[in-house]
């Protein structure tokens, strides 16, 4: 059992947290994982997601709904960040993760990526900018003549399938 403290402990907690959240995506099969990443993380809509994955928008939305539900249920049953009654806490998992070799204190995969410190005013400005951009995008998305190009969907599909994009 290790005895990590201070900044090292904070970095290791962050490493466990990010590693665990990445690992949680693995509770989904490939199709649901791709759909979740496209729909939730990249905020691709049903039409675009369907084009990218070669499925109908209805199938994309249903698959996204199932992926959300599966992740939520998994996290609700395990993660103390989602449900305070659950025992798993990132800070409690550090020593075990190090002992199992899942986290190497000498070679952190996630915690040492550059992080930009943001003041409260900067954060508020960022939120306002994101909201302005979202409303701008929504105008274009309501225009039925403005659809994502098929070759864009094909390019993303080829990236997902591991083919070289021309």
C-alpha positions, 0 to 999 in steps of 0.5 A, a space after each residue: 500500500 502506497 502513501 501518496 500526499 499533497 500534489 502527488 495525491 491530487 494528480 493521482 486522484 485526477 488520473 484515476 478519475 479520468 481513467 475510470 471515466 474513459 474505462 466506463 465507456 468500455 461498458 458499452 459495445 462499439 456501436 453504442 460507444 461510437 453513438 454516445 461519443 458522437 451524440 453526447 460528447 461531440 453533440 452530433 444530431 440524429 440526422 448527422 449521426 445516422 449519416 456518419 454511422 450509416 443508420 437511420 436517424 431514428 436508429 441513431 437516437 434510439 441507440 443513443 438513448 440506450 447508451 445513455 441509459 446503460 452508462 447512467 445505470 452503470 455509474 449509478 450502481 458504482 460511482 460515488 460521484 453520481 450516487 453518494 450512497 455508492 462506495 467507489 470514490 476516486 481518492 479511495 481507489 488511488 492506492 489500489 490502482 497503483 498496486 494493480 498497475 492501472 496507474 503508474 505515478 511515474 508515467 501519468 496518462 491523463 493528469 499531466 495534460 496541460 490545464 488552463 486555469 480559468 477565472 470566474 469572469 473567464 468562465 462566465 464569458 466562455 458560457 456566454 460565448 458558447 450560448 451565443 454560438 449554440 443559438 447561431 448553430 440552431 438557426 442553421 440547423 432549423 434550415 431544411 436546405 442546410 444539411 451536412 454533406 454526405 462526403 463529410 459523413 463518409 469521411 467520419 465513417 472512414 475514420 471510425 472504420 480505420 480507413 484512410 480518408 482522401 
